[in-house]
């Protein structure tokens, strides 16, 4: 798995919702439960888990933010063409 990381994410359509989710996650609420509640993509059923991925797999903005995180760190909102992502690096 050299060069690969594992992340979970929550995808929402509005910055205001993204900011609210970030605050709740950073206060210690379950990231997986927040993903199930808020995320608009299919990973919500897995608590936002994206599995392992390497460079060149995700869109540029997402990849840059994800690889910059430390394990268990949660990003602020990351805007891509899909909406706003909140990313948690899990491994």
Gaussian input, Z-matrix of N, CA and C with variables (Angstrom, degrees):
# hf/3-21g

backbone

0 1
 N
 C     1     B1
 C     2     B2     1     A1
 N     3     B3     2     A2     1     D1
 C     4     B4     3     A3     2     D2
 C     5     B5     4     A4     3     D3
 N     6     B6     5     A5     4     D4
 C     7     B7     6     A6     5     D5
 C     8     B8     7     A7     6     D6
 N     9     B9     8     A8     7     D7
 C    10    B10     9     A9     8     D8
 C    11    B11    10    A10     9     D9
 N    12    B12    11    A11    10    D10
 C    13    B13    12    A12    11    D11
 C    14    B14    13    A13    12    D12
 N    15    B15    14    A14    13    D13
 C    16    B16    15    A15    14    D14
 C    17    B17    16    A16    15    D15
 N    18    B18    17    A17    16    D16
 C    19    B19    18    A18    17    D17
 C    20    B20    19    A19    18    D18
 N    21    B21    20    A20    19    D19
 C    22    B22    21    A21    20    D20
 C    23    B23    22    A22    21    D21
 N    24    B24    23    A23    22    D22
 C    25    B25    24    A24    23    D23
 C    26    B26    25    A25    24    D24
 N    27    B27    26    A26    25    D25
 C    28    B28    27    A27    26    D26
 C    29    B29    28    A28    27    D27
 N    30    B30    29    A29    28    D28
 C    31    B31    30    A30    29    D29
 C    32    B32    31    A31    30    D30
 N    33    B33    32    A32    31    D31
 C    34    B34    33    A33    32    D32
 C    35    B35    34    A34    33    D33
 N    36    B36    35    A35    34    D34
 C    37    B37    36    A36    35    D35
 C    38    B38    37    A37    36    D36
 N    39    B39    38    A38    37    D37
 C    40    B40    39    A39    38    D38
 C    41    B41    40    A40    39    D39
 N    42    B42    41    A41    40    D40
 C    43    B43    42    A42    41    D41
 C    44    B44    43    A43    42    D42
 N    45    B45    44    A44    43    D43
 C    46    B46    45    A45    44    D44
 C    47    B47    46    A46    45    D45
 N    48    B48    47    A47    46    D46
 C    49    B49    48    A48    47    D47
 C    50    B50    49    A49    48    D48
 N    51    B51    50    A50    49    D49
 C    52    B52    51    A51    50    D50
 C    53    B53    52    A52    51    D51
 N    54    B54    53    A53    52    D52
 C    55    B55    54    A54    53    D53
 C    56    B56    55    A55    54    D54
 N    57    B57    56    A56    55    D55
 C    58    B58    57    A57    56    D56
 C    59    B59    58    A58    57    D57
 N    60    B60    59    A59    58    D58
 C    61    B61    60    A60    59    D59
 C    62    B62    61    A61    60    D60
 N    63    B63    62    A62    61    D61
 C    64    B64    63    A63    62    D62
 C    65    B65    64    A64    63    D63
 N    66    B66    65    A65    64    D64
 C    67    B67    66    A66    65    D65
 C    68    B68    67    A67    66    D66
 N    69    B69    68    A68    67    D67
 C    70    B70    69    A69    68    D68
 C    71    B71    70    A70    69    D69
 N    72    B72    71    A71    70    D70
 C    73    B73    72    A72    71    D71
 C    74    B74    73    A73    72    D72
 N    75    B75    74    A74    73    D73
 C    76    B76    75    A75    74    D74
 C    77    B77    76    A76    75    D75
 N    78    B78    77    A77    76    D76
 C    79    B79    78    A78    77    D77
 C    80    B80    79    A79    78    D78
 N    81    B81    80    A80    79    D79
 C    82    B82    81    A81    80    D80
 C    83    B83    82    A82    81    D81
 N    84    B84    83    A83    82    D82
 C    85    B85    84    A84    83    D83
 C    86    B86    85    A85    84    D84
 N    87    B87    86    A86    85    D85
 C    88    B88    87    A87    86    D86
 C    89    B89    88    A88    87    D87
 N    90    B90    89    A89    88    D88
 C    91    B91    90    A90    89    D89
 C    92    B92    91    A91    90    D90
 N    93    B93    92    A92    91    D91
 C    94    B94    93    A93    92    D92
 C    95    B95    94    A94    93    D93
 N    96    B96    95    A95    94    D94
 C    97    B97    96    A96    95    D95
 C    98    B98    97    A97    96    D96
 N    99    B99    98    A98    97    D97
 C   100   B100    99    A99    98    D98
 C   101   B101   100   A100    99    D99
 N   102   B102   101   A101   100   D100
 C   103   B103   102   A102   101   D101
 C   104   B104   103   A103   102   D102
 N   105   B105   104   A104   103   D103
 C   106   B106   105   A105   104   D104
 C   107   B107   106   A106   105   D105
 N   108   B108   107   A107   106   D106
 C   109   B109   108   A108   107   D107
 C   110   B110   109   A109   108   D108
 N   111   B111   110   A110   109   D109
 C   112   B112   111   A111   110   D110
 C   113   B113   112   A112   111   D111
 N   114   B114   113   A113   112   D112
 C   115   B115   114   A114   113   D113
 C   116   B116   115   A115   114   D114
 N   117   B117   116   A116   115   D115
 C   118   B118   117   A117   116   D116
 C   119   B119   118   A118   117   D117
 N   120   B120   119   A119   118   D118
 C   121   B121   120   A120   119   D119
 C   122   B122   121   A121   120   D120
 N   123   B123   122   A122   121   D121
 C   124   B124   123   A123   122   D122
 C   125   B125   124   A124   123   D123
 N   126   B126   125   A125   124   D124
 C   127   B127   126   A126   125   D125
 C   128   B128   127   A127   126   D126
 N   129   B129   128   A128   127   D127
 C   130   B130   129   A129   128   D128
 C   131   B131   130   A130   129   D129
 N   132   B132   131   A131   130   D130
 C   133   B133   132   A132   131   D131
 C   134   B134   133   A133   132   D132
 N   135   B135   134   A134   133   D133
 C   136   B136   135   A135   134   D134
 C   137   B137   136   A136   135   D135
 N   138   B138   137   A137   136   D136
 C   139   B139   138   A138   137   D137
 C   140   B140   139   A139   138   D138
 N   141   B141   140   A140   139   D139
 C   142   B142   141   A141   140   D140
 C   143   B143   142   A142   141   D141
 N   144   B144   143   A143   142   D142
 C   145   B145   144   A144   143   D143
 C   146   B146   145   A145   144   D144
 N   147   B147   146   A146   145   D145
 C   148   B148   147   A147   146   D146
 C   149   B149   148   A148   147   D147
 N   150   B150   149   A149   148   D148
 C   151   B151   150   A150   149   D149
 C   152   B152   151   A151   150   D150
 N   153   B153   152   A152   151   D151
 C   154   B154   153   A153   152   D152
 C   155   B155   154   A154   153   D153
 N   156   B156   155   A155   154   D154
 C   157   B157   156   A156   155   D155
 C   158   B158   157   A157   156   D156
 N   159   B159   158   A158   157   D157
 C   160   B160   159   A159   158   D158
 C   161   B161   160   A160   159   D159
 N   162   B162   161   A161   160   D160
 C   163   B163   162   A162   161   D161
 C   164   B164   163   A163   162   D162
 N   165   B165   164   A164   163   D163
 C   166   B166   165   A165   164   D164
 C   167   B167   166   A166   165   D165
 N   168   B168   167   A167   166   D166
 C   169   B169   168   A168   167   D167
 C   170   B170   169   A169   168   D168
 N   171   B171   170   A170   169   D169
 C   172   B172   171   A171   170   D170
 C   173   B173   172   A172   171   D171
 N   174   B174   173   A173   172   D172
 C   175   B175   174   A174   173   D173
 C   176   B176   175   A175   174   D174
 N   177   B177   176   A176   175   D175
 C   178   B178   177   A177   176   D176
 C   179   B179   178   A178   177   D177
 N   180   B180   179   A179   178   D178
 C   181   B181   180   A180   179   D179
 C   182   B182   181   A181   180   D180
 N   183   B183   182   A182   181   D181
 C   184   B184   183   A183   182   D182
 C   185   B185   184   A184   183   D183
 N   186   B186   185   A185   184   D184
 C   187   B187   186   A186   185   D185
 C   188   B188   187   A187   186   D186
 N   189   B189   188   A188   187   D187
 C   190   B190   189   A189   188   D188
 C   191   B191   190   A190   189   D189
 N   192   B192   191   A191   190   D190
 C   193   B193   192   A192   191   D191
 C   194   B194   193   A193   192   D192
 N   195   B195   194   A194   193   D193
 C   196   B196   195   A195   194   D194
 C   197   B197   196   A196   195   D195
 N   198   B198   197   A197   196   D196
 C   199   B199   198   A198   197   D197
 C   200   B200   199   A199   198   D198
 N   201   B201   200   A200   199   D199
 C   202   B202   201   A201   200   D200
 C   203   B203   202   A202   201   D201
 N   204   B204   203   A203   202   D202
 C   205   B205   204   A204   203   D203
 C   206   B206   205   A205   204   D204
 N   207   B207   206   A206   205   D205
 C   208   B208   207   A207   206   D206
 C   209   B209   208   A208   207   D207
 N   210   B210   209   A209   208   D208
 C   211   B211   210   A210   209   D209
 C   212   B212   211   A211   210   D210
 N   213   B213   212   A212   211   D211
 C   214   B214   213   A213   212   D212
 C   215   B215   214   A214   213   D213
 N   216   B216   215   A215   214   D214
 C   217   B217   216   A216   215   D215
 C   218   B218   217   A217   216   D216
 N   219   B219   218   A218   217   D217
 C   220   B220   219   A219   218   D218
 C   221   B221   220   A220   219   D219
 N   222   B222   221   A221   220   D220
 C   223   B223   222   A222   221   D221
 C   224   B224   223   A223   222   D222
 N   225   B225   224   A224   223   D223
 C   226   B226   225   A225   224   D224
 C   227   B227   226   A226   225   D225
 N   228   B228   227   A227   226   D226
 C   229   B229   228   A228   227   D227
 C   230   B230   229   A229   228   D228
 N   231   B231   230   A230   229   D229
 C   232   B232   231   A231   230   D230
 C   233   B233   232   A232   231   D231
 N   234   B234   233   A233   232   D232
 C   235   B235   234   A234   233   D233
 C   236   B236   235   A235   234   D234
 N   237   B237   236   A236   235   D235
 C   238   B238   237   A237   236   D236
 C   239   B239   238   A238   237   D237
 N   240   B240   239   A239   238   D238
 C   241   B241   240   A240   239   D239
 C   242   B242   241   A241   240   D240
 N   243   B243   242   A242   241   D241
 C   244   B244   243   A243   242   D242
 C   245   B245   244   A244   243   D243
 N   246   B246   245   A245   244   D244
 C   247   B247   246   A246   245   D245
 C   248   B248   247   A247   246   D246
 N   249   B249   248   A248   247   D247
 C   250   B250   249   A249   248   D248
 C   251   B251   250   A250   249   D249
 N   252   B252   251   A251   250   D250
 C   253   B253   252   A252   251   D251
 C   254   B254   253   A253   252   D252
 N   255   B255   254   A254   253   D253
 C   256   B256   255   A255   254   D254
 C   257   B257   256   A256   255   D255
 N   258   B258   257   A257   256   D256
 C   259   B259   258   A258   257   D257
 C   260   B260   259   A259   258   D258
 N   261   B261   260   A260   259   D259
 C   262   B262   261   A261   260   D260
 C   263   B263   262   A262   261   D261
 N   264   B264   263   A263   262   D262
 C   265   B265   264   A264   263   D263
 C   266   B266   265   A265   264   D264
 N   267   B267   266   A266   265   D265
 C   268   B268   267   A267   266   D266
 C   269   B269   268   A268   267   D267
 N   270   B270   269   A269   268   D268
 C   271   B271   270   A270   269   D269
 C   272   B272   271   A271   270   D270

   B1=1.4540
   B2=1.5280
   B3=1.3108
   B4=1.4671
   B5=1.5195
   B6=1.3156
   B7=1.4540
   B8=1.5141
   B9=1.3236
   B10=1.4586
   B11=1.5252
   B12=1.3250
   B13=1.4602
   B14=1.5228
   B15=1.3115
   B16=1.4637
   B17=1.5161
   B18=1.3201
   B19=1.4567
   B20=1.5148
   B21=1.3155
   B22=1.4571
   B23=1.5150
   B24=1.3183
   B25=1.4612
   B26=1.5140
   B27=1.3222
   B28=1.4594
   B29=1.5184
   B30=1.3190
   B31=1.4692
   B32=1.5197
   B33=1.3315
   B34=1.4679
   B35=1.5221
   B36=1.3234
   B37=1.4579
   B38=1.5157
   B39=1.3347
   B40=1.4670
   B41=1.5199
   B42=1.3163
   B43=1.4597
   B44=1.5200
   B45=1.3176
   B46=1.4712
   B47=1.5296
   B48=1.3194
   B49=1.4610
   B50=1.5251
   B51=1.3346
   B52=1.4632
   B53=1.5216
   B54=1.3229
   B55=1.4670
   B56=1.5242
   B57=1.3265
   B58=1.4672
   B59=1.5324
   B60=1.3302
   B61=1.4602
   B62=1.5252
   B63=1.3275
   B64=1.4723
   B65=1.5162
   B66=1.3146
   B67=1.4620
   B68=1.5246
   B69=1.3114
   B70=1.4657
   B71=1.5295
   B72=1.3289
   B73=1.4675
   B74=1.5274
   B75=1.3264
   B76=1.4684
   B77=1.5240
   B78=1.3413
   B79=1.4664
   B80=1.5209
   B81=1.3339
   B82=1.4502
   B83=1.5174
   B84=1.3300
   B85=1.4663
   B86=1.5276
   B87=1.3047
   B88=1.4597
   B89=1.5299
   B90=1.3392
   B91=1.4565
   B92=1.5272
   B93=1.3241
   B94=1.4684
   B95=1.5276
   B96=1.3211
   B97=1.4647
   B98=1.5330
   B99=1.3306
   B100=1.4615
   B101=1.5250
   B102=1.3252
   B103=1.4700
   B104=1.5238
   B105=1.3218
   B106=1.4608
   B107=1.5263
   B108=1.3156
   B109=1.4618
   B110=1.5262
   B111=1.3406
   B112=1.4585
   B113=1.5312
   B114=1.3131
   B115=1.4610
   B116=1.5258
   B117=1.3193
   B118=1.4622
   B119=1.5266
   B120=1.3215
   B121=1.4648
   B122=1.5328
   B123=1.3114
   B124=1.4638
   B125=1.5244
   B126=1.3398
   B127=1.4644
   B128=1.5256
   B129=1.3012
   B130=1.4701
   B131=1.5201
   B132=1.3338
   B133=1.4698
   B134=1.5226
   B135=1.3364
   B136=1.4679
   B137=1.5293
   B138=1.3106
   B139=1.4591
   B140=1.5118
   B141=1.3388
   B142=1.4576
   B143=1.5152
   B144=1.3371
   B145=1.4735
   B146=1.5207
   B147=1.3258
   B148=1.4639
   B149=1.5214
   B150=1.3117
   B151=1.4566
   B152=1.5204
   B153=1.3451
   B154=1.4637
   B155=1.5209
   B156=1.3270
   B157=1.4570
   B158=1.5266
   B159=1.3046
   B160=1.4583
   B161=1.5095
   B162=1.3102
   B163=1.4669
   B164=1.5213
   B165=1.3347
   B166=1.4495
   B167=1.5112
   B168=1.3193
   B169=1.4635
   B170=1.5252
   B171=1.3171
   B172=1.4686
   B173=1.5303
   B174=1.3376
   B175=1.4619
   B176=1.5272
   B177=1.3163
   B178=1.4634
   B179=1.5298
   B180=1.3295
   B181=1.4690
   B182=1.5242
   B183=1.3152
   B184=1.4546
   B185=1.5242
   B186=1.3190
   B187=1.4679
   B188=1.5311
   B189=1.3178
   B190=1.4662
   B191=1.5228
   B192=1.3259
   B193=1.4640
   B194=1.5254
   B195=1.3231
   B196=1.4618
   B197=1.5252
   B198=1.3213
   B199=1.4630
   B200=1.5295
   B201=1.3234
   B202=1.4667
   B203=1.5293
   B204=1.3309
   B205=1.4606
   B206=1.5212
   B207=1.3237
   B208=1.4579
   B209=1.5321
   B210=1.3262
   B211=1.4571
   B212=1.5370
   B213=1.3118
   B214=1.4691
   B215=1.5190
   B216=1.3102
   B217=1.4659
   B218=1.5267
   B219=1.3305
   B220=1.4606
   B221=1.5248
   B222=1.3197
   B223=1.4664
   B224=1.5201
   B225=1.3114
   B226=1.4510
   B227=1.5214
   B228=1.3350
   B229=1.4594
   B230=1.5411
   B231=1.3256
   B232=1.4697
   B233=1.5186
   B234=1.3462
   B235=1.4624
   B236=1.5236
   B237=1.3334
   B238=1.4673
   B239=1.5293
   B240=1.3181
   B241=1.4664
   B242=1.5259
   B243=1.3383
   B244=1.4579
   B245=1.5282
   B246=1.3232
   B247=1.4563
   B248=1.5135
   B249=1.3237
   B250=1.4622
   B251=1.5253
   B252=1.3127
   B253=1.4530
   B254=1.5169
   B255=1.3146
   B256=1.4552
   B257=1.5272
   B258=1.3077
   B259=1.4572
   B260=1.5216
   B261=1.3199
   B262=1.4618
   B263=1.5136
   B264=1.3331
   B265=1.4668
   B266=1.5136
   B267=1.3238
   B268=1.4586
   B269=1.5271
   B270=1.3146
   B271=1.4641
   B272=1.5153
   A1=111.68
   A2=116.84
   A3=120.28
   A4=110.16
   A5=115.92
   A6=121.16
   A7=113.84
   A8=117.71
   A9=120.62
   A10=110.03
   A11=114.54
   A12=121.43
   A13=108.12
   A14=116.15
   A15=121.22
   A16=107.93
   A17=115.17
   A18=120.41
   A19=110.53
   A20=113.45
   A21=122.35
   A22=106.29
   A23=116.37
   A24=118.27
   A25=110.62
   A26=113.71
   A27=122.81
   A28=105.44
   A29=116.61
   A30=122.01
   A31=108.84
   A32=115.44
   A33=121.21
   A34=109.36
   A35=116.01
   A36=120.38
   A37=115.45
   A38=117.65
   A39=120.50
   A40=111.20
   A41=115.87
   A42=121.44
   A43=111.17
   A44=118.01
   A45=120.15
   A46=110.92
   A47=117.58
   A48=121.53
   A49=109.59
   A50=116.49
   A51=120.82
   A52=110.69
   A53=117.49
   A54=120.76
   A55=111.45
   A56=116.70
   A57=120.83
   A58=110.58
   A59=116.72
   A60=121.05
   A61=110.60
   A62=117.39
   A63=121.07
   A64=110.06
   A65=117.42
   A66=120.82
   A67=111.15
   A68=116.87
   A69=120.24
   A70=110.97
   A71=116.92
   A72=120.65
   A73=111.01
   A74=116.57
   A75=120.08
   A76=112.18
   A77=117.22
   A78=120.83
   A79=111.44
   A80=116.82
   A81=119.78
   A82=116.52
   A83=117.51
   A84=118.46
   A85=108.93
   A86=116.16
   A87=122.18
   A88=110.75
   A89=115.81
   A90=120.60
   A91=110.06
   A92=116.81
   A93=121.08
   A94=111.28
   A95=117.12
   A96=120.03
   A97=110.68
   A98=116.69
   A99=119.72
   A100=110.37
   A101=117.20
   A102=121.08
   A103=110.08
   A104=116.49
   A105=120.49
   A106=111.35
   A107=115.58
   A108=120.89
   A109=112.90
   A110=117.82
   A111=121.09
   A112=115.92
   A113=118.40
   A114=119.94
   A115=111.62
   A116=115.46
   A117=121.59
   A118=112.49
   A119=118.48
   A120=118.84
   A121=110.80
   A122=115.84
   A123=121.45
   A124=114.21
   A125=118.69
   A126=119.75
   A127=111.76
   A128=117.87
   A129=120.98
   A130=110.90
   A131=117.10
   A132=121.59
   A133=111.56
   A134=116.88
   A135=122.21
   A136=111.04
   A137=117.08
   A138=120.62
   A139=112.82
   A140=116.21
   A141=121.22
   A142=114.37
   A143=118.13
   A144=121.32
   A145=111.79
   A146=115.50
   A147=122.45
   A148=112.44
   A149=117.04
   A150=120.48
   A151=110.87
   A152=115.49
   A153=121.33
   A154=109.77
   A155=116.27
   A156=120.94
   A157=109.11
   A158=115.66
   A159=122.02
   A160=111.24
   A161=115.65
   A162=121.52
   A163=109.81
   A164=115.62
   A165=121.11
   A166=114.99
   A167=117.53
   A168=121.01
   A169=112.04
   A170=116.62
   A171=122.31
   A172=109.82
   A173=115.82
   A174=119.27
   A175=109.29
   A176=116.07
   A177=122.92
   A178=113.73
   A179=117.91
   A180=120.72
   A181=111.13
   A182=115.33
   A183=120.54
   A184=110.25
   A185=116.13
   A186=120.95
   A187=111.44
   A188=117.00
   A189=119.63
   A190=111.19
   A191=116.89
   A192=120.51
   A193=110.93
   A194=117.45
   A195=121.36
   A196=111.82
   A197=117.18
   A198=120.15
   A199=112.30
   A200=117.62
   A201=121.16
   A202=112.15
   A203=117.61
   A204=121.56
   A205=111.75
   A206=115.04
   A207=121.87
   A208=107.46
   A209=117.57
   A210=120.89
   A211=109.51
   A212=116.33
   A213=127.26
   A214=113.99
   A215=118.44
   A216=121.60
   A217=109.32
   A218=115.95
   A219=123.02
   A220=108.34
   A221=115.93
   A222=121.05
   A223=110.84
   A224=114.72
   A225=120.60
   A226=107.24
   A227=118.37
   A228=120.21
   A229=111.42
   A230=115.30
   A231=122.27
   A232=106.88
   A233=116.47
   A234=120.56
   A235=110.31
   A236=115.27
   A237=122.43
   A238=106.95
   A239=115.73
   A240=119.59
   A241=112.14
   A242=117.59
   A243=121.74
   A244=113.44
   A245=117.05
   A246=122.18
   A247=109.68
   A248=116.31
   A249=122.69
   A250=109.33
   A251=115.92
   A252=122.38
   A253=110.01
   A254=116.46
   A255=122.78
   A256=103.80
   A257=116.40
   A258=121.13
   A259=109.85
   A260=116.01
   A261=122.16
   A262=107.61
   A263=115.52
   A264=119.20
   A265=108.28
   A266=116.45
   A267=120.15
   A268=113.32
   A269=118.92
   A270=121.55
   A271=109.89
   D1=18.42
   D2=179.99
   D3=-57.41
   D4=132.71
   D5=178.70
   D6=81.53
   D7=4.10
   D8=179.25
   D9=-113.17
   D10=149.84
   D11=176.04
   D12=-127.12
   D13=165.44
   D14=176.05
   D15=-121.80
   D16=134.32
   D17=-179.31
   D18=-138.81
   D19=158.92
   D20=166.11
   D21=-117.89
   D22=156.88
   D23=177.53
   D24=-147.51
   D25=163.46
   D26=173.86
   D27=-126.96
   D28=124.59
   D29=-179.33
   D30=-108.88
   D31=124.98
   D32=177.59
   D33=-131.87
   D34=164.67
   D35=-176.17
   D36=-92.77
   D37=-19.33
   D38=-175.13
   D39=-120.66
   D40=140.72
   D41=177.91
   D42=-61.52
   D43=-38.72
   D44=-179.20
   D45=-61.99
   D46=-39.33
   D47=177.65
   D48=-68.43
   D49=-42.09
   D50=178.75
   D51=-58.90
   D52=-44.46
   D53=179.45
   D54=-62.57
   D55=-40.36
   D56=178.47
   D57=-63.17
   D58=-44.45
   D59=-179.00
   D60=-65.02
   D61=-41.58
   D62=177.70
   D63=-58.56
   D64=-46.97
   D65=-179.08
   D66=-61.50
   D67=-43.64
   D68=-179.80
   D69=-65.39
   D70=-41.59
   D71=179.44
   D72=-65.22
   D73=-42.14
   D74=-178.70
   D75=-71.86
   D76=-18.81
   D77=174.26
   D78=-82.23
   D79=-4.23
   D80=174.90
   D81=107.50
   D82=2.93
   D83=176.45
   D84=-66.43
   D85=152.57
   D86=-178.50
   D87=-61.09
   D88=120.88
   D89=179.05
   D90=-61.53
   D91=-41.94
   D92=-179.13
   D93=-62.23
   D94=-41.25
   D95=180.00
   D96=-69.48
   D97=-37.57
   D98=176.24
   D99=-64.22
   D100=-38.61
   D101=177.71
   D102=-62.42
   D103=-45.25
   D104=179.87
   D105=-61.44
   D106=-36.32
   D107=-177.17
   D108=-78.80
   D109=-41.59
   D110=-168.85
   D111=-108.56
   D112=-31.68
   D113=-169.71
   D114=-65.29
   D115=142.74
   D116=-177.24
   D117=-100.66
   D118=3.65
   D119=179.73
   D120=-112.63
   D121=175.32
   D122=-172.20
   D123=-67.93
   D124=-17.05
   D125=179.67
   D126=-69.78
   D127=-11.53
   D128=179.83
   D129=-56.54
   D130=-31.69
   D131=-179.77
   D132=-68.92
   D133=-19.87
   D134=178.36
   D135=-109.05
   D136=21.76
   D137=-179.08
   D138=68.06
   D139=22.37
   D140=178.54
   D141=88.89
   D142=0.68
   D143=-175.37
   D144=-64.73
   D145=126.09
   D146=177.54
   D147=-100.57
   D148=-7.10
   D149=-176.25
   D150=74.62
   D151=-165.55
   D152=179.47
   D153=-85.81
   D154=142.62
   D155=175.20
   D156=-151.08
   D157=156.66
   D158=179.24
   D159=-112.66
   D160=-174.37
   D161=177.40
   D162=-62.64
   D163=143.46
   D164=177.10
   D165=87.54
   D166=2.51
   D167=-177.83
   D168=-93.84
   D169=-41.01
   D170=-176.16
   D171=-102.72
   D172=166.45
   D173=175.64
   D174=-62.35
   D175=152.00
   D176=-170.40
   D177=-52.66
   D178=-48.60
   D179=-176.44
   D180=-62.72
   D181=-42.28
   D182=179.30
   D183=-64.74
   D184=-48.33
   D185=-177.76
   D186=-60.32
   D187=-45.06
   D188=-179.70
   D189=-60.42
   D190=-44.26
   D191=-179.67
   D192=-66.90
   D193=-43.18
   D194=-177.08
   D195=-64.17
   D196=-45.35
   D197=-178.02
   D198=-71.84
   D199=-18.35
   D200=178.41
   D201=-81.52
   D202=-16.30
   D203=-178.09
   D204=-78.42
   D205=152.00
   D206=169.19
   D207=-89.58
   D208=161.37
   D209=178.16
   D210=-58.32
   D211=133.39
   D212=-177.96
   D213=74.66
   D214=4.20
   D215=176.73
   D216=-84.74
   D217=145.38
   D218=-179.64
   D219=-113.25
   D220=132.78
   D221=-179.72
   D222=-78.88
   D223=165.64
   D224=163.50
   D225=-78.35
   D226=-178.30
   D227=178.87
   D228=-61.52
   D229=134.19
   D230=178.65
   D231=-118.54
   D232=115.45
   D233=-177.36
   D234=-85.61
   D235=130.25
   D236=172.19
   D237=-132.96
   D238=-178.42
   D239=178.53
   D240=-64.95
   D241=-14.75
   D242=-178.09
   D243=-91.44
   D244=-17.00
   D245=-177.29
   D246=137.71
   D247=-148.01
   D248=-178.63
   D249=-109.51
   D250=126.23
   D251=179.49
   D252=-105.68
   D253=140.52
   D254=165.68
   D255=-111.41
   D256=123.45
   D257=-171.97
   D258=-114.49
   D259=136.65
   D260=171.99
   D261=-122.74
   D262=121.55
   D263=175.92
   D264=-81.95
   D265=125.03
   D266=-174.59
   D267=-109.13
   D268=-17.54
   D269=177.17
   D270=-161.77

